[in-house]
């Protein structure tokens, strides 16, 4: 029991670090930078399960809000006022969704993992776009209309993340049976 708890804590820490690294692997696009955070948050859910996957993302968010510069554009509590902040809680919810689908299928069904990853993607973008619209229009005083919001926060960014959904489903369907992280889905899922 103690070994599985330690293993889960180590895996959460590894994925928290991978998500931070993914924030710095980026392709600049207007408004919301394209990074590999989505890939690593999705894989956290797929490989660690719903609770541990979401926990690793939440740990990443907490570290960033405490001032560790792990976000795509820095860190600190003021990051909450950035229009792109809404994607971060979306990552945590999305990791939970991807993990849930992985748990229900044993993590080896490409089709079910892809479905979970696609729902994850929808949740991430919904959270990100709603937050961007609300903070820009009602707090920052930099209004953004619906069409530019959809263009910059969805149309320009979603194709890359859609590819990452497929990549995460392929990796998940191959890695879970080989490295045995299915154990995270069923044993000691609490950190």
Secondary structure, 3 states (H helix, E strand, C coil): CHHHHHHHHHHHHHHHHHHHHHHHCEECCCCCCEECHHHHHHHHHHHHCHHHHHHHHHHHHHHHHCCCCCECCECCHHHHHCHHHHHHHHHHHHHHHHHHHHHHHCCCCHHHHHHHHHHHHHHHHHHHHHHHHHHHHHCCCCCCCHHHHHHHHHHHHHHHHHHHHHHHHHHHHHHHHHHCCHHHHHCCCCC
